[in-house]
């Protein structure tokens, strides 16, 4: 789980306007942070298969959001990809 302070800073960094908390960019950033935390967790807990299932669900949810963003606004998609460093 993300700490509330960390979550607010991510929302502040990726939001489109002052009250934006649910745009695809914000959701993708939050999911990416959680995916990164779980990836670190698996370096020490290789046999935690319950959390691994959660990680796979988070990755697929992020993939669906990225596909949606790419389909409807490719410029926003490119900006998010560049900011998060998801693609090489």
C-alpha positions in Angstrom: 0.0 0.0 0.0 1.1 3.5 -0.6 1.5 5.9 2.2 -1.1 8.8 2.1 1.6 11.4 1.7 3.2 9.5 -1.1 -0.1 9.1 -2.8 -0.9 12.8 -2.6 2.5 13.8 -4.0 1.9 11.4 -7.0 -1.5 12.8 -7.6 -0.2 16.3 -7.4 2.5 15.5 -9.9 0.4 13.9 -12.5 -3.0 15.6 -12.2 -4.4 17.7 -15.1 -6.2 20.3 -12.9 -6.7 21.1 -9.2 -9.4 18.6 -8.4 -8.2 15.8 -10.7 -7.7 12.5 -8.8 -9.0 9.9 -11.3 -7.7 10.7 -14.7 -5.8 7.8 -16.5 -2.5 9.5 -16.0 -3.0 9.6 -12.2 -4.2 6.0 -12.1 -1.3 4.8 -14.2 1.2 6.6 -11.9 -0.3 5.2 -8.8 -0.3 1.7 -10.2 3.3 2.0 -11.4 4.4 3.0 -7.9 2.6 0.0 -6.4 4.1 -2.3 -9.0 7.5 -1.0 -8.2 7.0 -1.6 -4.5 5.8 -5.2 -5.1 8.7 -5.9 -7.4 11.1 -4.9 -4.5 9.0 -7.1 -2.1 9.5 -10.2 -4.4 13.3 -9.8 -4.2 13.2 -11.0 -0.7 9.9 -13.0 -0.7 10.1 -15.2 -3.8 7.4 -17.7 -2.7 4.7 -15.1 -1.9 2.3 -16.3 -4.6 -0.8 -14.5 -3.3 0.9 -11.1 -3.7 2.3 -12.2 -7.1 -1.3 -12.7 -8.3 -2.1 -9.2 -7.1 1.0 -7.9 -9.0 -0.2 -9.5 -12.2 -3.6 -8.0 -11.8 -2.1 -4.5 -11.2 0.1 -4.9 -14.3 -2.9 -5.9 -16.5 -5.0 -3.0 -15.1 -2.2 -0.6 -15.9 -1.9 -2.1 -19.4 -5.7 -1.6 -20.0 -5.4 2.0 -18.9 -2.4 2.6 -21.2 -4.3 1.0 -24.1 -7.3 3.3 -23.4 -5.1 6.4 -23.3 -3.2 5.4 -26.5 -6.5 4.8 -28.3 -8.2 8.2 -27.3 -5.2 10.6 -26.9 -1.8 9.5 -28.1 -0.1 12.7 -27.0 -1.1 12.1 -23.4 0.0 8.5 -23.7 3.4 9.5 -24.9 3.8 12.1 -22.1 2.9 9.5 -19.4 5.2 6.9 -20.9 8.1 9.4 -20.9 7.4 10.7 -17.4 7.2 7.3 -15.8 9.9 5.7 -18.0 7.8 2.6 -18.6 8.9 2.0 -22.2 12.5 2.0 -23.4 
